[in-house]
């Protein structure tokens, strides 16, 4: 029988987050960034900057989304939503 350092519900949350991160593949982000930079009217240097900015923005958005999934088990649900 395995010994868990985390509760089963915590392990489930971690597994869900790992699956979400794997669904959003880095290659898909790179492809979208490249396509976006190709449709802009700019030189090669600017296109590289646009690609990097796009990738950083996408990763930031993913991390913000995942960060908001964590909350203490003792937290009461908001009633105003």
C-alpha positions as CSV (number, residue, x, y, z in Angstrom):
1,X,0.0,0.0,0.0
2,X,1.5,3.4,-1.0
3,X,2.1,6.0,1.6
4,X,0.8,9.4,0.5
5,X,2.3,12.7,1.7
6,X,-0.7,14.5,0.2
7,X,-4.4,13.9,0.7
8,X,-6.1,12.0,-2.2
9,X,-8.1,15.1,-3.1
10,X,-4.9,17.1,-3.4
11,X,-3.3,14.5,-5.6
12,X,-6.4,14.6,-7.8
13,X,-6.1,18.4,-8.2
14,X,-2.4,18.0,-9.1
15,X,-3.2,15.4,-11.7
16,X,-5.9,17.6,-13.3
17,X,-3.5,20.5,-13.4
18,X,-0.8,18.4,-15.0
19,X,-3.3,17.2,-17.6
20,X,-4.3,20.8,-18.4
21,X,-0.7,21.8,-18.8
22,X,-0.1,18.9,-21.2
23,X,-3.2,19.7,-23.2
24,X,-1.8,23.1,-24.0
25,X,1.2,22.0,-26.0
26,X,4.3,24.2,-26.4
27,X,4.5,23.3,-30.1
28,X,0.9,24.6,-30.6
29,X,1.9,27.9,-29.0
30,X,5.0,28.1,-31.1
31,X,3.0,27.4,-34.3
32,X,0.5,30.1,-33.4
33,X,3.2,32.6,-32.6
34,X,4.9,31.9,-35.9
35,X,1.6,32.3,-37.8
36,X,0.9,35.6,-36.0
37,X,4.3,37.0,-36.8
38,X,4.0,36.0,-40.5
39,X,0.8,38.0,-41.0
40,X,2.3,41.2,-39.6
41,X,4.1,43.6,-41.9
42,X,7.5,43.7,-40.4
43,X,11.2,42.7,-40.8
44,X,12.7,39.5,-39.5
45,X,14.0,41.0,-36.2
46,X,10.6,42.4,-35.4
47,X,8.9,39.1,-36.3
48,X,11.2,37.3,-33.8
49,X,10.2,39.8,-31.1
50,X,6.6,39.4,-31.9
51,X,6.9,35.6,-31.7
52,X,8.7,35.8,-28.3
53,X,6.1,38.2,-27.0
54,X,3.3,36.0,-28.1
55,X,4.8,32.9,-26.5
56,X,5.4,34.7,-23.2
57,X,1.9,36.1,-23.2
58,X,0.4,32.7,-23.8
59,X,2.4,31.1,-21.0
60,X,1.5,33.9,-18.7
61,X,-2.2,33.4,-19.4
62,X,-1.9,29.7,-18.8
63,X,-0.1,30.2,-15.5
64,X,-2.7,32.8,-14.4
65,X,-5.5,30.4,-15.2
66,X,-3.8,27.5,-13.3
67,X,-2.9,29.7,-10.4
68,X,-6.6,30.5,-9.8
69,X,-7.5,26.8,-9.5
70,X,-5.7,26.5,-6.2
71,X,-7.5,27.4,-3.0
72,X,-7.5,26.2,0.6
73,X,-10.1,23.4,1.4
74,X,-11.4,25.6,4.2
75,X,-12.3,28.4,1.8
76,X,-16.1,29.0,1.6
77,X,-17.6,29.4,-1.9
78,X,-18.6,33.0,-2.8
79,X,-22.3,33.5,-2.8
80,X,-22.2,36.6,-5.1
81,X,-21.2,34.7,-8.2
